[in-house]
Amino acid sequence: MIDKTQTKIAIGIAAVVWFGVAVFTHQSAQTTALKTVSIAGTVVTIVFLLYDRFIWKLAAVRAFTKKPLVAGTWRGMLQSDYTRPGENERIPPIPTVIRFKQTNSSLVATLFTGESESVSEQARLIKEEDDRWRLSWVYRNTPRQSVQERSEPHRGVCDLYVSGKDGERLIGRYFTGRKTTGEIELTEWSKHPYHDAASALKSGDFVEAKPFVGWFI
């Protein structure tokens, strides 16, 4: 979806192209208009593609947009309210890893634990009215075959807020179709896109995240 800023950029590019065509070709207004539409359309498309994939990440750009760059792998803990049959206490906290793939217009979240993985089906980065940023997604969870007797595949929703003094933590809740809920807190970040929990949890390259600073991917 094109927002107001992108609309202004498109109009500005079209105006610059029109001026350039008019000055350098010395042709009629009708011919200039036709060329402007063709050239401006191409230029706007290229600029938007470059912005969506690369330009928005620049520190100077994000100093203006205030948009956090969360791409990479985060790790921390998940606490579920689930209790196993015959037990009165909820299960212990679960070491958890979430990998984010991010462009300016899209977000993909993949959560890994030792027993399952969850992949987002719809994900968004939302700026709340109080200026906080929230990562929100609907996901499908697939447990490992060896544990599906007690943990069936399911769907759910997760909301995490970019928190802490400088956005160094992701904190929030999730809800599942199995009528369980839980809390997630992620406190470490790596630029590498890990593909499983085991390798990420034993890795030594995780640091404190700085989602509002610089190029960090």
BALOBA-1460 file (C-alpha; in Angstrom, 3 decimals):
// residues 217
<rec num="1" residu="m" x="0.000" y="0.000" z="0.000"/>
<rec num="2" residu="i" x="1.341" y="3.458" z="-0.973"/>
<rec num="3" residu="d" x="1.409" y="5.886" z="1.937"/>
<rec num="4" residu="k" x="1.351" y="9.693" z="1.880"/>
<rec num="5" residu="t" x="5.148" y="9.975" z="1.892"/>
<rec num="6" residu="q" x="5.478" y="7.643" z="-1.103"/>
<rec num="7" residu="t" x="2.790" y="9.596" z="-2.951"/>
<rec num="8" residu="k" x="4.702" y="12.831" z="-2.388"/>
<rec num="9" residu="i" x="7.909" y="11.190" z="-3.601"/>
<rec num="10" residu="a" x="6.172" y="9.925" z="-6.745"/>
<rec num="11" residu="i" x="4.747" y="13.375" z="-7.487"/>
<rec num="12" residu="g" x="8.151" y="14.972" z="-6.889"/>
<rec num="13" residu="i" x="9.908" y="12.531" z="-9.216"/>
<rec num="14" residu="a" x="7.285" y="13.069" z="-11.908"/>
<rec num="15" residu="a" x="7.703" y="16.842" z="-11.627"/>
<rec num="16" residu="v" x="11.488" y="16.589" z="-11.941"/>
<rec num="17" residu="v" x="11.198" y="14.286" z="-14.952"/>
<rec num="18" residu="w" x="8.663" y="16.604" z="-16.610"/>
<rec num="19" residu="f" x="10.950" y="19.588" z="-16.088"/>
<rec num="20" residu="g" x="13.951" y="17.696" z="-17.465"/>
<rec num="21" residu="v" x="12.098" y="16.494" z="-20.546"/>
<rec num="22" residu="a" x="10.682" y="19.976" z="-21.186"/>
<rec num="23" residu="v" x="14.055" y="21.710" z="-20.863"/>
<rec num="24" residu="f" x="16.173" y="19.276" z="-22.866"/>
<rec num="25" residu="t" x="13.799" y="18.249" z="-25.668"/>
<rec num="26" residu="h" x="12.125" y="21.596" z="-26.496"/>
<rec num="27" residu="q" x="9.048" y="19.683" z="-27.666"/>
<rec num="28" residu="s" x="5.331" y="20.436" z="-27.423"/>
<rec num="29" residu="a" x="3.473" y="20.158" z="-24.139"/>
<rec num="30" residu="q" x="1.552" y="17.099" z="-25.386"/>
<rec num="31" residu="t" x="4.713" y="15.259" z="-26.466"/>
<rec num="32" residu="t" x="6.459" y="16.242" z="-23.255"/>
<rec num="33" residu="a" x="3.524" y="14.954" z="-21.193"/>
<rec num="34" residu="l" x="3.552" y="11.584" z="-22.959"/>
<rec num="35" residu="k" x="7.282" y="11.154" z="-22.478"/>
<rec num="36" residu="t" x="6.987" y="12.271" z="-18.873"/>
<rec num="37" residu="v" x="4.398" y="9.574" z="-18.107"/>
<rec num="38" residu="s" x="6.582" y="6.868" z="-19.626"/>
<rec num="39" residu="i" x="9.891" y="7.947" z="-18.107"/>
<rec num="40" residu="a" x="8.461" y="8.973" z="-14.735"/>
<rec num="41" residu="g" x="6.664" y="5.630" z="-14.371"/>
<rec num="42" residu="t" x="9.918" y="3.767" z="-14.909"/>
<rec num="43" residu="v" x="11.911" y="6.032" z="-12.599"/>
<rec num="44" residu="v" x="9.290" y="5.910" z="-9.826"/>
<rec num="45" residu="t" x="9.157" y="2.098" z="-10.003"/>
<rec num="46" residu="i" x="12.941" y="1.777" z="-9.779"/>
<rec num="47" residu="v" x="13.200" y="4.285" z="-6.918"/>
<rec num="48" residu="f" x="10.427" y="2.568" z="-4.953"/>
<rec num="49" residu="l" x="12.040" y="-0.851" z="-5.437"/>
<rec num="50" residu="l" x="15.418" y="0.461" z="-4.293"/>
<rec num="51" residu="y" x="13.812" y="2.246" z="-1.345"/>
<rec num="52" residu="d" x="11.824" y="-0.809" z="-0.286"/>
<rec num="53" residu="r" x="14.842" y="-3.118" z="-0.331"/>
<rec num="54" residu="f" x="17.810" y="-0.903" z="0.564"/>
<rec num="55" residu="i" x="17.428" y="2.866" z="0.947"/>
<rec num="56" residu="w" x="15.021" y="2.777" z="3.916"/>
<rec num="57" residu="k" x="17.708" y="1.018" z="5.995"/>
<rec num="58" residu="l" x="20.137" y="3.940" z="5.807"/>
<rec num="59" residu="a" x="20.753" y="5.625" z="9.145"/>
<rec num="60" residu="a" x="20.016" y="9.047" z="7.656"/>
<rec num="61" residu="v" x="16.668" y="7.861" z="6.286"/>
<rec num="62" residu="r" x="15.617" y="6.106" z="9.488"/>
<rec num="63" residu="a" x="16.623" y="9.125" z="11.527"/>
<rec num="64" residu="f" x="13.725" y="10.759" z="9.699"/>
<rec num="65" residu="t" x="11.231" y="7.852" z="9.608"/>
<rec num="66" residu="k" x="12.140" y="6.505" z="13.104"/>
<rec num="67" residu="k" x="11.454" y="3.017" z="11.744"/>
<rec num="68" residu="p" x="13.253" y="0.153" z="13.554"/>
<rec num="69" residu="l" x="15.321" y="-2.374" z="11.629"/>
<rec num="70" residu="v" x="14.603" y="-5.710" z="13.315"/>
<rec num="71" residu="a" x="15.865" y="-8.008" z="10.551"/>
<rec num="72" residu="g" x="18.126" y="-10.804" z="11.735"/>
<rec num="73" residu="t" x="17.748" y="-13.374" z="14.503"/>
<rec num="74" residu="w" x="16.598" y="-12.670" z="18.056"/>
<rec num="75" residu="r" x="16.752" y="-15.063" z="20.983"/>
<rec num="76" residu="g" x="15.283" y="-15.202" z="24.457"/>
<rec num="77" residu="m" x="12.593" y="-17.064" z="26.383"/>
<rec num="78" residu="l" x="8.979" y="-18.094" z="25.914"/>
<rec num="79" residu="q" x="6.717" y="-18.768" z="28.897"/>
<rec num="80" residu="s" x="3.491" y="-20.643" z="28.125"/>
<rec num="81" residu="d" x="0.500" y="-21.085" z="30.405"/>
<rec num="82" residu="y" x="0.161" y="-24.661" z="29.131"/>
<rec num="83" residu="t" x="0.059" y="-27.451" z="31.719"/>
<rec num="84" residu="r" x="0.617" y="-31.047" z="30.729"/>
<rec num="85" residu="p" x="-2.184" y="-33.526" z="31.489"/>
<rec num="86" residu="g" x="-2.037" y="-34.680" z="35.119"/>
<rec num="87" residu="e" x="0.237" y="-31.810" z="36.189"/>
<rec num="88" residu="n" x="-0.687" y="-28.664" z="38.128"/>
<rec num="89" residu="e" x="2.219" y="-26.430" z="37.150"/>
<rec num="90" residu="r" x="2.773" y="-24.811" z="33.788"/>
<rec num="91" residu="i" x="5.735" y="-25.956" z="31.734"/>
<rec num="92" residu="p" x="9.163" y="-24.316" z="32.346"/>
<rec num="93" residu="p" x="10.306" y="-21.353" z="30.198"/>
<rec num="94" residu="i" x="11.370" y="-22.418" z="26.701"/>
<rec num="95" residu="p" x="14.531" y="-21.043" z="25.004"/>
<rec num="96" residu="t" x="13.224" y="-19.404" z="21.833"/>
<rec num="97" residu="v" x="14.617" y="-17.952" z="18.616"/>
<rec num="98" residu="i" x="12.787" y="-15.701" z="16.143"/>
<rec num="99" residu="r" x="14.204" y="-14.802" z="12.735"/>
<rec num="100" residu="f" x="12.836" y="-11.706" z="10.963"/>
<rec num="101" residu="k" x="13.110" y="-10.996" z="7.255"/>
<rec num="102" residu="q" x="12.256" y="-7.351" z="6.627"/>
<rec num="103" residu="t" x="11.864" y="-4.815" z="3.854"/>
<rec num="104" residu="n" x="10.219" y="-1.416" z="4.196"/>
<rec num="105" residu="s" x="6.855" y="-2.854" z="3.144"/>
<rec num="106" residu="s" x="7.007" y="-6.451" z="4.388"/>
<rec num="107" residu="l" x="7.872" y="-8.589" z="7.393"/>
<rec num="108" residu="v" x="8.296" y="-12.362" z="7.739"/>
<rec num="109" residu="a" x="8.703" y="-13.979" z="11.174"/>
<rec num="110" residu="t" x="9.917" y="-17.528" z="11.809"/>
<rec num="111" residu="l" x="9.982" y="-18.802" z="15.397"/>
<rec num="112" residu="f" x="12.115" y="-21.796" z="16.411"/>
<rec num="113" residu="t" x="12.188" y="-23.835" z="19.598"/>
<rec num="114" residu="g" x="13.673" y="-27.245" z="20.247"/>
<rec num="115" residu="e" x="10.341" y="-28.901" z="19.451"/>
<rec num="116" residu="s" x="8.669" y="-26.858" z="16.726"/>
<rec num="117" residu="e" x="8.767" y="-23.961" z="14.295"/>
<rec num="118" residu="s" x="6.195" y="-21.293" z="13.474"/>
<rec num="119" residu="v" x="6.046" y="-19.363" z="10.208"/>
<rec num="120" residu="s" x="4.103" y="-16.133" z="9.803"/>
<rec num="121" residu="e" x="1.279" y="-16.024" z="7.273"/>
<rec num="122" residu="q" x="0.521" y="-12.318" z="7.711"/>
<rec num="123" residu="a" x="2.987" y="-10.002" z="9.459"/>
<rec num="124" residu="r" x="3.190" y="-6.238" z="9.927"/>
<rec num="125" residu="l" x="5.318" y="-3.650" z="11.686"/>
<rec num="126" residu="i" x="2.884" y="-1.112" z="13.145"/>
<rec num="127" residu="k" x="3.496" y="2.285" z="14.703"/>
<rec num="128" residu="e" x="1.071" y="2.791" z="17.579"/>
<rec num="129" residu="e" x="-0.506" y="6.130" z="18.445"/>
<rec num="130" residu="d" x="1.828" y="6.382" z="21.459"/>
<rec num="131" residu="d" x="4.807" y="6.076" z="19.032"/>
<rec num="132" residu="r" x="5.707" y="2.535" z="20.091"/>
<rec num="133" residu="w" x="6.416" y="-0.026" z="17.362"/>
<rec num="134" residu="r" x="4.596" y="-3.365" z="17.392"/>
<rec num="135" residu="l" x="5.404" y="-6.487" z="15.393"/>
<rec num="136" residu="s" x="2.180" y="-8.389" z="14.823"/>
<rec num="137" residu="w" x="1.649" y="-11.622" z="12.920"/>
<rec num="138" residu="v" x="-0.590" y="-14.632" z="12.387"/>
<rec num="139" residu="y" x="1.335" y="-17.892" z="12.250"/>
<rec num="140" residu="r" x="1.092" y="-21.617" z="11.717"/>
<rec num="141" residu="n" x="3.046" y="-23.875" z="14.067"/>
<rec num="142" residu="t" x="4.454" y="-27.265" z="13.069"/>
<rec num="143" residu="p" x="5.861" y="-29.440" z="15.887"/>
<rec num="144" residu="r" x="8.541" y="-32.003" z="15.164"/>
<rec num="145" residu="q" x="7.152" y="-35.393" z="14.206"/>
<rec num="146" residu="s" x="8.515" y="-36.952" z="17.384"/>
<rec num="147" residu="v" x="6.364" y="-34.739" z="19.653"/>
<rec num="148" residu="q" x="3.129" y="-34.500" z="17.649"/>
<rec num="149" residu="e" x="1.473" y="-37.067" z="19.919"/>
<rec num="150" residu="r" x="1.303" y="-34.437" z="22.648"/>
<rec num="151" residu="s" x="1.670" y="-31.256" z="20.576"/>
<rec num="152" residu="e" x="-0.465" y="-31.018" z="17.455"/>
<rec num="153" residu="p" x="-0.006" y="-28.447" z="14.658"/>
<rec num="154" residu="h" x="-1.937" y="-25.245" z="15.276"/>
<rec num="155" residu="r" x="-2.309" y="-21.573" z="14.389"/>
<rec num="156" residu="g" x="-1.946" y="-18.486" z="16.517"/>
<rec num="157" residu="v" x="-1.297" y="-14.751" z="16.779"/>
<rec num="158" residu="c" x="1.762" y="-12.984" z="18.224"/>
<rec num="159" residu="d" x="2.330" y="-9.326" z="19.187"/>
<rec num="160" residu="l" x="5.770" y="-8.078" z="20.230"/>
<rec num="161" residu="y" x="6.732" y="-4.508" z="21.139"/>
<rec num="162" residu="v" x="10.124" y="-2.953" z="20.428"/>
<rec num="163" residu="s" x="10.987" y="-2.139" z="24.046"/>
<rec num="164" residu="g" x="13.769" y="-1.046" z="26.367"/>
<rec num="165" residu="k" x="15.665" y="2.235" z="26.439"/>
<rec num="166" residu="d" x="16.899" y="1.936" z="22.853"/>
<rec num="167" residu="g" x="14.703" y="-0.824" z="21.458"/>
<rec num="168" residu="e" x="17.090" y="-3.533" z="22.586"/>
<rec num="169" residu="r" x="14.328" y="-5.962" z="23.615"/>
<rec num="170" residu="l" x="11.234" y="-7.441" z="22.026"/>
<rec num="171" residu="i" x="8.479" y="-8.185" z="24.557"/>
<rec num="172" residu="g" x="4.932" y="-9.385" z="24.078"/>
<rec num="173" residu="r" x="2.331" y="-12.132" z="24.048"/>
<rec num="174" residu="y" x="0.971" y="-14.848" z="21.835"/>
<rec num="175" residu="f" x="-2.356" y="-16.677" z="21.623"/>
<rec num="176" residu="t" x="-2.982" y="-20.059" z="20.014"/>
<rec num="177" residu="g" x="-5.886" y="-21.918" z="18.519"/>
<rec num="178" residu="r" x="-5.358" y="-24.506" z="21.279"/>
<rec num="179" residu="k" x="-6.594" y="-21.896" z="23.769"/>
<rec num="180" residu="t" x="-3.186" y="-21.388" z="25.327"/>
<rec num="181" residu="t" x="-1.366" y="-18.089" z="25.764"/>
<rec num="182" residu="g" x="2.125" y="-17.071" z="26.719"/>
<rec num="183" residu="e" x="4.730" y="-14.349" z="26.974"/>
<rec num="184" residu="i" x="7.868" y="-13.866" z="24.902"/>
<rec num="185" residu="e" x="10.925" y="-11.790" z="25.763"/>
<rec num="186" residu="l" x="13.863" y="-11.570" z="23.352"/>
<rec num="187" residu="t" x="16.995" y="-9.823" z="24.587"/>
<rec num="188" residu="e" x="19.791" y="-10.804" z="22.178"/>
<rec num="189" residu="w" x="20.232" y="-10.223" z="18.453"/>
<rec num="190" residu="s" x="22.433" y="-11.474" z="15.597"/>
<rec num="191" residu="k" x="22.628" y="-10.226" z="12.029"/>
<rec num="192" residu="h" x="22.807" y="-13.837" z="10.792"/>
<rec num="193" residu="p" x="19.544" y="-15.471" z="9.615"/>
<rec num="194" residu="y" x="19.621" y="-18.716" z="11.607"/>
<rec num="195" residu="h" x="17.439" y="-21.569" z="10.391"/>
<rec num="196" residu="d" x="17.026" y="-23.618" z="13.564"/>
<rec num="197" residu="a" x="17.003" y="-23.221" z="17.334"/>
<rec num="198" residu="a" x="19.972" y="-25.474" z="18.126"/>
<rec num="199" residu="s" x="22.567" y="-23.530" z="16.122"/>
<rec num="200" residu="a" x="21.263" y="-20.120" z="17.250"/>
<rec num="201" residu="l" x="21.055" y="-21.028" z="20.945"/>
<rec num="202" residu="k" x="24.654" y="-22.236" z="21.099"/>
<rec num="203" residu="s" x="26.083" y="-19.406" z="18.986"/>
<rec num="204" residu="g" x="28.376" y="-16.799" z="20.495"/>
<rec num="205" residu="d" x="27.728" y="-14.013" z="17.976"/>
<rec num="206" residu="f" x="24.602" y="-12.570" z="19.613"/>
<rec num="207" residu="v" x="24.786" y="-9.011" z="20.944"/>
<rec num="208" residu="e" x="22.460" y="-6.318" z="22.264"/>
<rec num="209" residu="a" x="20.172" y="-5.131" z="19.499"/>
<rec num="210" residu="k" x="20.182" y="-1.528" z="18.253"/>
<rec num="211" residu="p" x="17.199" y="-1.348" z="15.893"/>
<rec num="212" residu="f" x="17.150" y="2.447" z="15.664"/>
<rec num="213" residu="v" x="20.861" y="2.897" z="14.869"/>
<rec num="214" residu="g" x="22.786" y="2.556" z="11.614"/>
<rec num="215" residu="w" x="22.933" y="-0.156" z="8.999"/>
<rec num="216" residu="f" x="22.839" y="-3.186" z="11.160"/>
<rec num="217" residu="i" x="22.449" y="-5.859" z="8.609"/>
